[in-house]
Amino acid sequence: MGNHRIVVVEDDVFIRFDLMAHLRSGGHAIVGTADSAAEAVRVVERERPDLVLMDVRLLGDRDGIDAATEIWQRFAIRSLLVSANLDTAARVKASVANPIGFLEKPYTVSGLLAAVAAQP
């Protein structure tokens, strides 16, 4: 438990700013942001955060599960996956990414901070 260095990956700018504000209020540092899978991988490679807050639906042809999987395989950095639609198929696909967990949208501030704070 403690303050984390986090990369926020979210294609909706308003949700991204909301997430960033809540995470900062919880004492966490935002070390980068991205709105696509390719950008997420580049930012993680450069910043080496403690964890990635990863939206499942992103701009471009790859989704957040693909990005989280590549990030886990290349850098051993885990993601907390965020989505409004985390059905069984998405959770099974995401298991390859070794996610920290799943956060359903709409999230609560307390749920967001609890999910992040629970990570070592």
JOVEN-V107527 format. One record per run of one state. SS is the DSSP state (H for helix, E for strand, C for the rest). FROM is the first residue (numbers start at 1). TO is the last residue. If there is no record, write none. Layout:
# JOVEN-V107527
((SS FROM TO) (SS FROM TO))
This chain:
# JOVEN-V107527
((C 1 4) (E 5 9) (C 10 12) (H 13 25) (C 26 28) (E 29 34) (C 35 35) (E 36 36) (H 37 47) (C 48 50) (E 51 55) (C 56 58) (E 59 59) (C 60 63) (H 64 75) (C 76 78) (E 79 83) (C 84 87) (H 88 97) (C 98 100) (E 101 104) (C 105 108) (H 109 117) (C 118 120))
